[in-house]
Amino acid sequence: MPLKLGTVVDSRRLFGRNFPSEYIRSSWSHIQSHFSFFVTEYQFRIDYRLKYPRLLNWCKRNQCVAHRMGYYASIKNQFNIFTIDDWYTNNIYQVVQDVTKQQTHLNIFLKSLPKDSTIILSEPFSTFDRPQVLKNF
């Protein structure tokens, strides 16, 4: 394919049976090969309480982007592409009065990522609507 095409994946749509089965839905298996990479929806968020080992195993075999991953997630070393969700940057740059603690957590997270990681800023238009905010970031 001349372009790399990616899509968002959700383990509920990907897997056809309940945990721990890793059976892939036939509707998904018919289209999966058309995509070069996959962005996880919300399963790796720090506040997501359900287990996600099936999706993590699937991501090991496919090119996944870790979306909405918590700063201190122990699984971050299993990825090399990450998103910084607008929830994090909005809290740091628009909502919170004293951003020192949040900025420190973000800095630690970024410095702890695997070497040569790629960072994707989610919805930058809402966070960086003023040039000085982007420069500060």
GIBELVEN-V274044 format. One record per backbone hydrogen bond with DSSP energy under -1.0 kcal/mol. NH is the residue of the N-H (numbers start at 0). CO is the residue of the C=O. If there is no record, write none. Layout:
{{NH/CO} {NH/CO}}
This chain:
{{6/36} {8/38} {12/9} {13/9} {14/10} {15/22} {20/17} {24/13} {28/24} {29/25} {30/27} {31/27} {33/30} {34/31} {35/4} {36/4} {37/62} {38/6} {39/64} {40/8} {44/41} {47/44} {55/51} {56/52} {57/53} {58/54} {59/55} {63/61} {64/37} {65/80} {69/43} {72/69} {75/72} {77/74} {78/75} {81/117} {82/65} {83/119} {88/84} {89/85} {90/86} {91/87} {92/88} {93/89} {94/89} {95/90} {102/98} {103/99} {104/100} {105/101} {106/102} {107/103} {108/104} {109/105} {110/106} {111/107} {116/113} {117/79} {119/81} {121/83} {125/122} {127/123} {132/129} {133/129} {134/130} {135/131} {136/132}}
